Amino acid sequence: MESKTSAQGKPLYVSPDSRQIQARMGGPVHRVSMGDAWSRQVHPDIEIERRQQSFDVERLTNILDGGAQSTALRRKVESIIHSDPEFSLKDNYFMTQNEHYEASVKKKFHLQMLAQRLGWLEDSQELHYAYRALAGDLALALHHVFQKALRSLGSEEQIAKWDRLCKEFQIIATYAQTELGHGTYLQGLETEATYDADTQEFVVHSPTITATKWWPGDLGRTATHALVQAQLICSGVRQGMHGFIVPIRSVQDHTLLPGITAGDIGPKMGFEHIDNGFLRLDHVRVPRENMLSRFAQVLPDGTYIKLGTAQSNYLPMVVTRVELLLTEVIPLLQKACVIAIRYSVIRRQSQLRPSDLEAKVLDFQTQQQKLFPQLATAYAFHFLGSSLMEFFLQSYSTILDRDFSLLPELHALSSGLKAMISDFCTQGTELCRRACGGHGYSQLSGLPSLVMRVTASCTYEGENTVLYLQTARFLVKSYLQAQTSPGSTSKRSLPQSVAYLTAPDLARCPAQRAADFLHPELYTSAWAHVAIRLIKDSVHHLQALQQTGADQQEAWNQTTVIHLQAAKAHCYYVAVKSFAEALKKLDNEPAVQQALKRLCDLFALHGILSNTGDFLHDGFLSGAQVDAVRTAYLDLLLLIRKDAISLTDAFDFTDQCLNSALGCYDGNVYERLFHWAQKSPTNTQGNPAYEKYIRPLLRSRRSKL
């Protein structure tokens, strides 16, 4: 054995085989151990998995990171973070809510000090990687949402003033939109901002109990200022939702300001480190200049000037939605896959044959069926998220310049994909947890906290059903546009994401054998066909109801289940198409391309098998073809099995970031689980119930014996 030294200065012992593997992989020794004393070597059951890799794991990591330089920078940042005890996550599972909150604020404070010392700029790659290394366990996330909303909705003068105050932490800000009685339906928000021309002030007020702002992070105990979304009233006329910067706590002593009632909303399923809060405003006055005015202005005399569209004020939600998918939601599924698949090559249970040793549970087809579709989905969403971000960056600058031509498509695409990604990540993370059996129920596995965290994503930044239906409205309009002048309508006249509505469509799938379903062009076309049919069906049902006398709103409500189905098919098509297009860019990486293509195939075919009725409905697929899809799908499970550990290693999460007894790189699951359990306060403190209840109970029973 050869000894090495970890980032923590503690010895690592690496076998010759492991050393060779690390040489091929670019030296992942920094992930092998968290400095645990018993971690003398990599578990042989996971070590043998890494010997059989069919592609260069380091190269795939570079691709996921956007280049070898990005990988190197990320690892450098991770090394800095993990070598600093102030950023340790080791005690997270044993903390109270107050301790979680204080720890997250402490980490944020130390990160700001570190960033200043090292010259890491705001929104830099370094800070992005630091956030990843700390598993997002930081306070003041809404401070940065405030800044993004300010940059989206504020004038240049407002940005110059308030952004500097935020950057220098002269104020701590939050974004207050959701109310006790209203969430995703922003037009229904009840908080009012009435303009007083005599004083040139807005009077911001919560007229009802349901108008109470409820859920904003950092509001309960931390923020000094809030960007309050409220209904603007000028000269008695309601002008819709607008953003107002409202001071809520003193910057001198942190006490609540006059007219402000605020606090924490209490226990939640997860996010214990965040002080989600409530806010009631009692005729609080703010200067006219505190209304964000990029897309609308109120002149001193109360004249309202509209500079954007009604949808302009939704821009901050779109910005936050896209970024959260990439930095928060998708990584949660990736982590769950890493933990569950690593554990599944260590856990042995039952025998495949009577004379065999107990088998690795990942060798059972049913375990592969649980986990590999989640792994494929995690990769599909990585490339989908990157594609969405690319379109967002293209659109955002034009919207800020008051060119709103791309806003409808950006809103529809980000809404639908947010709904699909958060839905699938939530289902997938829970499947990974359940695939780990009883140990998956332990907080120490890291999986329950991932499940609790990702579950919230189905609601924040827009409730998923509502978001799917917003996408559906866009699909209905696009379909009708495509049908208006079939002879003259070209792909270019429709937004890019729905251009397929005018493409030639196959009535029947031409596949004749299982291997045919492994062609991306074929299954992408299959998903396009189903999406088109369901969109067409939803439009026809809508029109049929209107022709029988139902008004537009009633007809829509009576067809929303059908619209929902169409929106989901459209989003899945976009995801399949995105993954297939990403593969084309890897022609010079044949080994990596082959491994990823199997995941792309699995993602597409798993979707077909999960929705066979939609493909059989009009005869596009026959029963025999569905059988062929299943054959191809099951064959893929065996092929992916060989690369399963390599594909999870490529995500390159550090052990500290995973914070999982089951998912560490070295595979020493049982030793770590036993050791971590010893640190529980229930094992280190006395039993508070013994003297009061257990001892008297035992005595009372003994007296009767």
N, C-alpha and C positions, 0 to 999 in steps of 0.2 A: 504493500500500500504506500501511496505517496501523500504526504500531508500538504495542505495549502492553508492560507489564511483568509477568513471571510472579511466582509466589509466591517463587521463588528470586532475584528481582531481575534476571533476565536478560530480554532483549528477545524479544518474540513478534511475528511479523508475520502479520497476518490480512487476507485478501483481503476486498473489499467484500461478495462473496457470502457468505463465511463469517461476516462480521459480522452480516449480516441473519439468517442461520440462528441464530446465537448469541442474537440478540435474541428470536427466537421461542422458543428453547429455554431461556431463563432464564440465559443467559450461561455456557456450559460452557467458557469460555476457560481456566479453571484446569486443564482436562484435556488441552488441545491439545498441550502440550509438557512434557517432563520437563526442559526447559532445555537440550536438545541443540542444539549450535551450528548444525547443518545444517537444523534444523526451521524453515525460513523460512515455510512455508505448508502448508496442508492439501493432501494429495494430491488432484488433480482427480477421480480415479476414486471416491474416497470422498465427496468434496465434493458431487458430482452426485447421489449416493444420498440425501444429507440434504436436497436441494432438493425431493424428490418425496414427502416424508412426508405421510401421509393423516390424521395425528392430532397432537395436541400432546404431544410427547415429555415435556416437563416435567410435564405433568399426569399422565401414566402413572407417571413417577418418583415423584411425590407419592403416588399410590395405592399403589405398592409399598412406600413408606416408611411409610405410615400417616398421611399428611398433609403439607402444605407446611411446617409448622413442624418436623416431624421431618427433612425434607430439608434445611432450612436449618441445623438443629443438626448433622446429619451432616457437611455440607460445612464447617461451621466447625471441627469436630473434625479432619477430614481436612486442612484447611489448616494447623492447628497442628502436626499430626503430620508432615506432609510438609515443612514449613519448618524442621524440626529435624534437622540432619545425624546426630544420634544414632540416628535411626530409619530411616536409609537402607537400602534393600534391594538397592542396585545391585551389590554384590559377592557376593551370595548364591550365584551359580552357580559361583564360583571358590573356595569355601571347603572346608577339610577338616572332618571330623566335629567335632574339637575346636573349630575356629573357629566352626562353626555353633552349637555348644552355648554357647560364651562369648558370642557375639553375641546369642543369644536371651535369655540371663540379663541381659546388659547392657540390652537393650531393655525387659525387664520392670522392671528397677531404675529406669531413667529414666522409664518410664511411671508407676510408683508415685510417684516424686518429683513428676512433672508433675501427677498427679491430686491430690496433697496441696496443691500450690501453687494449683491452679485450683478446688479444692473439688469435684472429681468424686467422687461417692460410689460405694461398692462396688455392683455390679449396676446402675449407672446407665446411661442411654442413652449418655452420653458415653464411658464405658469400652467399651460394646458397639461403638460406632462406631470407637473407637481400635483395637480388636481387628480389625475389618474392614479398616481402613486399613493395618494391618500384616500383612495376609494370614494372621493367626493365627500368625505367626512369633515366638511368645513362649514363654518357659519358664514353669514353675509352673502349667500348666493343671490338674494333678491336685490342687494346693493348693486350688483352687476346687471340684473334685469332692469333696474331703474335706469342705469346708464344707457343701455341699449334702447330702451323706450325713449329716453331723452334725445338720443341721436337720431331716432326715427321720426319723432313728432315735433321736436323743438326747432326753433329758429337758430340761425348761426349765433346770434347774440346770447340766447338762452343756453346753448351748448357751451359756449365759451365761459359763461359764468358758473353753471352748475356742475359741468363735467370736471372742472378744475377742483371744485370743492369736494367732489366724490373721490377723485384720484388722490388728493392729499388727506383724505379722511377727516376733513373739517366737519363733514356731516356723514351720517350713516343713513342710507335711504332704503326704502322698500317700494313695492309696486302693489297698490291696493285697488283691485278690480272686483273680485268675487265678493258677493254679499250673502248674508244669512239666507235670504230668500231668492237669490238669483245667481246663476253661475255662467254657463255657456251662452245663455240668451242675453247678450249684452244690451240689446235695445230695452230690456226690461229692468235694467239697473235703476234703483230708486234714489240714490244719493243725488242731491241737487246742488248746482252752483249757479246762483242768481246774481246777475250783474247789477251793481249799484252805481249808476252814472255819477251821482253826487260825490261819492268818495273815490270813484274809479277802483272799486274793489269787487271781488266775487265773495258772496256769502255762501260758504259750503256747509251743507246741512244734511243730517240723516233724519228724514221726516217720519220714519216708521221703524219699528223693531227689525223688520226684515231688510231695511236699508243698511243695517250694520255691516261694515266690511268684515269679512270672516274668512280666514284661512291664509292671508298673506304671510309668507315666511319673514322672519326677522322683525315682525311687527309687535309681537307679544311683549318683548323685554328690551329690545336692542335699538331699533331705528329712531332717528331724530326727525326724519322727514319722510313723507309718503307722496308718491305720485298717485293721486286719487282720481279714478275715472268716475265722472259724474255727468248728469244730464244738464247741459248748459241752457239757461233761461235768460234771454235778452228781451227787454221790453215786453215781457209776458209771453214770449214765443219760445217754445222748446226747439232747440237746434240739434238735439242728439248728444251722444256721448263725446266728451272731450277730457283731456288730461290736465290736472291742476296740481302744482307742487304745494304741499301743505306741511308746514312745520308742526310736529306733534309732541316733541320733547325738547326741553331746554338743552342747548349744547354746553351750558355751564355745569349744571348739576343733574341732568337727565330726568328731571321731574316732568310730569305731563303738563302741557300748556293749557291755559284757560279754554274751556269749551271742548276739550278732548277727554274721552273716556276710552282707555285701551288696556289690553291685557292678553294673557295666553288662553287659547281655546280649550286646553286640557289634553288628556291622554289621547293618543292616536294609535293606529295599527303599526306605524313605523315612523321614520324620520324623527326619532326622539331627540336628536341633536339640534333640531330647528324649532324656534319659538314661534310657531304659527299663531297668529293673533287675531284679535277683534279690534274694531275702531268705530266709535260713534262720534259724530261731529255735531256740536250744538251751535249753529250760526257762527262758524269760524270764518273770519275775514282774511283774505289773502289779496295782495296787490294784483292789478290787471295783468302785469307782466308775468305772473305765475301760471297763466294758461299757456300750455304749449301751442306754438303758433306757426308751425311749418305749413300746415294744410288749412288753417282757419284762423281768423283774427277777430277780435272785438275792439273797435275803435273807442276812444275816450267817451264819445257821446252814446255808446251802446250799439252802434251799427255793426251788424255781423257780416263778415266777408268770408266767403267760402273759397278756398284755394285748391281743394282736393275733391275726392269723391267721398261718398258715405262710407266706403270701405277703408279709407285711409287710416282711420284710427285703429283698425285691426292689425296694422303692420307690426307693432311690437309683439303681438301674439305669434305672428308668423315667424319673426326673427327668433324668438325664444323656443318655439316649437321645433324648428329645424335644428338648432344647436343642441337642444336636449336629447333629441334622437341620437345624435352622434356621440355626445359626451357622457350621457347618463343611461339611456334606455338600452341601446344595443349592447354596450359593454356588460350589462347585467346578465343578459342571456349568454354572452361569450364566457363569462366567469362561471356560470352555472354548468355549462358544457365542460369546461376544463375540470372542475371539481368532480362532477359525476362520472366522466369518462376515466379520469385517473383512478378514482376509487374503484371503478368497475373492473380494472385490470389487477387490482390488489385483492378485492373481495372474492373469495372462492366459496362456492356453494353447490352441493349436489354433484352428480357425476353424469357425464355424457354417455359413458359406457360403464358397466359394473366393475370392470377391472381398473378403471382410470382413477387418478387422483381427482379430488374435487376440482371442478372447472372454474376458471375465471368467469364471473357473471357476464362479462362483455362477450364471451363466446356463445352465449345463448341468443338465438335469433330474436326472441322477444325483447331482450335488453337492447339489442341493436335497433330494433324497431322503435323503442322509446327514445333513444338518445341520438341516433344519427340524423333523423329529420330535424332535430333541434340544432345540431351542429351545422347542417346544410343551411338552415334558416339564418343562423348567426352569420355565416359567410355571405349569403344572399343579401342580407340587410346591410352588411358592411359596404358592399358595392352600391346598393340602392341608396344608402345614406350619402355616400360620396357623390353620386349622380345628382341627388336632390340639392346638396350643398352647392354644387357647380351651377345649377340652374338658379338657385337663390342668389348667389353672388352676381350672376349675370343680370338678374331682374332688379335687385335691390337698389343699385346706383341709379337706374333709370327711373324708379319710383320716387326716389328722393328728389330727382329733378322734375317731378310732377308729370312724368310720362307713365300713365297707369295702364298701358296696353297689355303688359304681362301680369298685372296683379290678379285678374280673375283665375288664370291658369295656376299661378303660384299659390294662391289661396286654396284652390281645389286640390292641387297635387299635394301640398303640405298637409292639408286636412285629412285626406284619405290615407296617405302613407303614415301619418302619425297614428291614426286609428288602427291600421293594420299592424304596424310594427309593434305598438304597445300591446295590442291584443295577443299577437303571436309570442312576443317575448314573455308576457305574463303566463300564458299557458305553458310555454316551453320551460321556463324556469321552475314552475311547479312540477312539471313532469320530471325534470332532472332531480328535484328534491325527492320525489316519491321513488325514483329509480334507485335511490341510495338506501332504501329500506328504513329501518329504525334509526340508524345514525343520521339520516337526512333530516330527522325531526329535531335533532340536537342543534342548538344555536351554534355550538362549536364547529359544526360542519360548514358554517358560513352561508348555507343555503336558505334558511328561513329569513335571514335579514335581506337577502337578495329578492326573495319572493315578496316580502312586505314592501320593499322599495319599488320594485317594478309594478306592483299592483296599483300604486298611486298614479302611475303614468297613464292609466286608462281613463283618468278623470281630469288631471291637471292639464292646463293649456287646451281645454276643450274636451267635453265628454264624447266618447268614441262614436256612439250611435248618431249623435248630432253632427259630428264631423263627417261621418260616412254620407249622411244625407245632404250635407253641403256639397260634397263631391258629386253626389247623384244629381243635384240641380244643374251643375255644370255639365254633366254628361247628357242630360236631357236637352239642354240648349245646344250643345255641340252636335248631337244627333239630328235635331231639327234643322240646324244650319247645314249639315251635310246632305239632308234630303231636299232642301229648298230648290237647288238647281243641280241635280245629279250630273248633268252633262258638262257643266262648267266648273263645278266644285273640284278644286285640286287639293292635294295634301297640304300645300302651303297656306291655304286659306283657313285651315283649322289649326288650333294650337298643336304643338308638336306631340304632346302626350296623348292626344286623341286622333292623330292623323290616321290611325289604323281604321277609323270608322269609314273611310272612303277607299280603303285598299281592297283589292280582289279577295273574295272570301270563298274558301273551299266548303262545299256542302257536305262532303264526306271525307273522313281521314283516310289517306292513301296507304297507311302502314299495313304491312302484311305479316310481319313477324316481330318478336320482342325487340330485336336489335334496331329496328326502324325507329323505335321510340327513344333511342339515345341520340337522335339528331336534334340539336337545339332549334333549327329552323322549323322542324315538324311540331315540337311541343309548344314553341312560341306561337305558331300559327293556330294550334289547337286552343290555346288560352285566348287568343284574339277572337277566334270564332265564338267561343262561349260568352265572352264579354260583350261582343256585338249583339248576339242573340238576346241576352238578358237586358241590355240597354234598350234594344228595340221593343222587347216585350214590356218593359216598364213604361215606355212612352205610349205604346198602344193601349195599355190598361188605363193610363191617365187620360188619354183622349176619349176612350170609350165612356168613361164615367162623366166626362164633361159633356159629351153628346147626349147623355141621358138626362141632363139638367143640373148636375152637380156643379157648384161654383169651383173656381180654381183651387181655393184653399181646402175645401172638403175633398175634392178629387185627389189632391196631393196626399192628404192624411190617410185616405183609404187605400193608397197604393204604396205607402212608405216601406212596407216589408219587402215588396218587389224591388223598389229602388235600392234598398239596402243590399240585397243580393247582387244587383247589377254593379254597385259601387265596389263591393268586395271582389268580384271577379275582375273588374277593371284594375284594381290595385295589385292583385296577384299577377295579372298579365304584365303590368309595368315592372314588377319585381323580377319576373322570369326574364323579360326582355333585357333588363339592366344587367343581370348576372351573365346572360349569354353574350352581351356586347362587351362586358369586361373580359371575358375569356378570349375574345378575338385579339385583344391587345397584348396577349401573352404568347404569341406564336413563337417568339424567340426564347421562351422558357418552357420547353415541351414537358418536362417532368412535373413542374408545378402546375402547368396547364391541365395535364391529365388528372392530377389529384383534385383540382378544383372543378373540372368538368364533371367528375363523378358526383360531386356535391350539387352542382347545378342540375344535373339529370335527376338526382334524388329529390331535390326541392320541387321541380316541375312535376314529376310523376307522383310524389306524395300528395301534392295538391289535387291532381286528377283523381287519385284513388279515394281521397277524402270528399270529393264532390262528384262521384260518378254519375249521379242522376242528371247533373247539368250537361254532361257530355253524351249521355244516352238519350236525353229527352227528344231531340230532333233527329236521332239516328246518325249523328256525326261520328260517334263510336258505336261499334257493335259489342255484344257481350263477349265475343271471342277476342276482340281487340282489347277490351278491359282486362281479360285474362292475360293477354300478352304484356300489357302495362305492368301487371302484378309480377309477372315472371322477370321482367327487366328490373323492376324495383327490388325484388328479393336478391337478385344477382348482385346488384349494387351494394347491398348491405355487406356481403362477403368481401367485396373489393375495398370498401371504405374501412372495414375492420382492420386491415393491415396497416393503414395509415392513421388510425384514430388518434393515437397519442401524439404523433408528429403534427397532425392538424390542430390539436389543442395547444401543443407547445408553441406553435407559430404565433399565437396571440401574445405570447411573451409577457404574461402577467407575473410579477414577482410574488413570492410567497407572502410577503408582508401586505401586498395589495389584496391578495385573495383572502388572507386572514382566515384560512380554513384548515382544520385538523385533517380533513379528508382529501384536500386538493393540493397538498404541497408537492413540489417538484420531485423530492426524493422518494415519495411513496410510503414513508414510514407512518402509516395511518394510525395503527393501534397504539403505538408508543406515544404519539403526539396527543391522541384523544384522551388517553389515560392521564398523561402528565397535565394537560390543560385543565382537566376536571378537578385536579387537586387544588387548583388556584381559586376555585369557587368560594366565595365568602361563606357558603353553607358548610364548607369543610374546614375553614380557617377560624371561624368564630364559634362561640358556644351555642347550644341549642336553647333558644329563648322560651320554648314551650315545655322544656323538661320539668323545671321546678314548679311551674304554674299548673300544668295539666297532666303530663305523662306520668310523673312520679306519684301524684295523688291517685291517678287512675290505676296504676299498677298496685299500689298499696290496698286500694279498695277491693281489687280483685283477689289479692293474696289473702285478705282477711276471710274470704268466703271459702278458700280452699281447705 
